[in-house]
Amino acid sequence: MTARQRFLCSESAARQEIRNLCQLYENGVVTGDLCSPLCRTGLVSFTGCGYQGKQKRESDALKVMWGQGTEQDMQLVKYASAVWRSLSLLLPQTEYVLAKAFQDTRVFPRIYGSCGHFYIQESCPSLGPLSISSSFVERAKFALGTLHFLQRVETNMPDHPIMCDLKLSNLGVCSNGEIRSTDSNSFMFESTVPDVGCSRNSHCNFGTYCKFTCNVKQGKCVKGDNINLQMVCSYVLAFPANFGGKTARLLHDPPPAVAADLKHVLSECVALQPGEERRIMEQLKTVFNRSLLLLENGRQ
């Protein structure tokens, strides 16, 4: 279970938070399909905690509207109020909203259920530690999976999403082997670029890597030259010995048998221009698959 809170919490604090949540559930204050498995049957248990967005105060409009009526009416009102309150606690959490809205895209970990402001989602361990502890063959498979992940992002999601904070720690590998984004806050859509009243291009840099262009006459940020594939190659796949940087990328320290091919295709990807994405994507997949076949057959 992933418990989202505004601050990093200890295990004891998280368990107390769950006890408080379950008390709210038993009192009819919050609800959700996760509540009974978490608070009554024990089918869901706590394993860790993270972050949560701000909580909004719920509206009492339903209580005012239905303040007089039968006991059955009042039970309905109590349940409706709990639903409203739970939604008002979930909706400010961007990660929950995007993962829920794009559940079928296989871009984010799947949401399994919620209770009040808590929600449970698919476990997808970060590629950060795996990029250090895994063998090169395993990392090459993760790299190929990252390309498939990128294709799902650009095919299944609307409005050309741009990954503004792309790094290994924001990607995870799920139990079925698929790569998913574990930080939906790093996504930006071209139609939702913030209106910052820019006067130069530097005002239109968002996240770590999203760089838009400032239309000085309009004072607005407009579409820039953000290419997701280029960012994947630069900040997730490429090995720093050839491309600079101190943080290990997924394909660091390649075996000599495949190093030259990888260096060539990654160099092309890092330097690609708009319109070259499809060609470079196919080249990357071809080289990755050929490298895996070579290494798995032991012909080094």
Summary of the structure (lengths in Angstrom):
residues: 300
radius of gyration: 23.2
end to end distance: 42.4
largest distance: 79.5
contacts: 912
relative contact order: 0.10
helix: 50%
strand: 12%
